[in-house]
């Protein structure tokens, strides 16, 4: 007995829909929120880097951010390595 092509594809379609709502969509929302946070960084914000360093933003630039690690240490950090912002 032959099944219709739609009946054969239905489990795969259902699996994809579940996969989308449980994995893909939340990841897209998280990526969007992180991108908005990076764009909203301004002088004086406190951030945590991917390496776990806590620093203060001195000057946000297009690709990099100048950060202050201590009173005498100012460094450039790639925007991709900002994990989160502390205290909105």
ChimeraX attribute file (.defattr): number of C-alpha atoms within 10 A of each C-alpha:
attribute: neighborCount
match mode: 1-to-1
recipient: residues
	/A:1	3
	/A:2	5
	/A:3	7
	/A:4	8
	/A:5	8
	/A:6	9
	/A:7	9
	/A:8	11
	/A:9	10
	/A:10	11
	/A:11	11
	/A:12	11
	/A:13	12
	/A:14	11
	/A:15	10
	/A:16	12
	/A:17	12
	/A:18	12
	/A:19	12
	/A:20	13
	/A:21	11
	/A:22	11
	/A:23	10
	/A:24	12
	/A:25	12
	/A:26	12
	/A:27	13
	/A:28	11
	/A:29	11
	/A:30	11
	/A:31	12
	/A:32	12
	/A:33	12
	/A:34	17
	/A:35	13
	/A:36	11
	/A:37	14
	/A:38	18
	/A:39	13
	/A:40	11
	/A:41	17
	/A:42	15
	/A:43	13
	/A:44	13
	/A:45	17
	/A:46	20
	/A:47	20
	/A:48	16
	/A:49	18
	/A:50	12
	/A:51	9
	/A:52	11
	/A:53	11
	/A:54	19
	/A:55	22
	/A:56	21
	/A:57	22
	/A:58	19
	/A:59	16
	/A:60	19
	/A:61	15
	/A:62	8
	/A:63	10
	/A:64	15
	/A:65	24
	/A:66	19
	/A:67	23
	/A:68	19
	/A:69	15
	/A:70	11
	/A:71	6
	/A:72	6
	/A:73	8
	/A:74	15
	/A:75	14
	/A:76	16
	/A:77	17
	/A:78	13
	/A:79	18
	/A:80	14
	/A:81	14
	/A:82	21
	/A:83	17
	/A:84	15
	/A:85	19
	/A:86	12
	/A:87	7
	/A:88	5
